[in-house]
């Protein structure tokens, strides 16, 4: 077994940090976008009808486009528009766009699992809108939302590897670079595998913990 040099270790750690930045940045952007999209999808009235239809169309279309295609579209559109941003920012934006659609579908489905009778009971008690969401809808919807949402985010960590297609040196690309320098491929990608596991395992544990806590309640 060949020991990693200082350069090799530094490259892997930088790639690990970049993968974390892609995952966290894209995830946060996705959560924010999902909340907005879900609010529009659940809105009523004719005034918001165009935005509601646009939100529904966005979720349905984006979920059916491969991540790599979205990545290229954002990459080339920003270039043609003359927007000077780094490839990392483009990747975060692409991840956020797709994550928003998937998380919105999960959030929307979770809210719809709340029994109508309980919402009607809250209306009968004349609870204000914020109280209905805070004490009735959100607590019950979370049991259906959190486990699949966290599971999706864990899977999306692996999809950040596609960011290498636009020049982002994340974990998988760092493995390719080190392997191309003559290091044993098995050793390099075992290290990459271990680093991916280090990122995703805490989220998996969090998902299981939340499932247990939700089951108790």
Secondary structure, 3 states (H helix, E strand, C coil): CCCCCHHHHHHHHHHHHHHHHHHHHHHHHHHHHHHHHHHHHHCCCCCCHHHHHHHHHHHHHHCCCCHHHHHHHHHHHHHHCCCCCCHHHHHHHHHHHHHHHHHHHHHHHHHHCCCHHHHHHHHHCCCCHHHHHHHHHHHHHHHHHHHHHHHHHHHHHHHHHHHHHHCCCCHHHHHHHHHHCCCCHHHHHHHHHHHHHHHHHHHHHHHHHHHHHHHHC
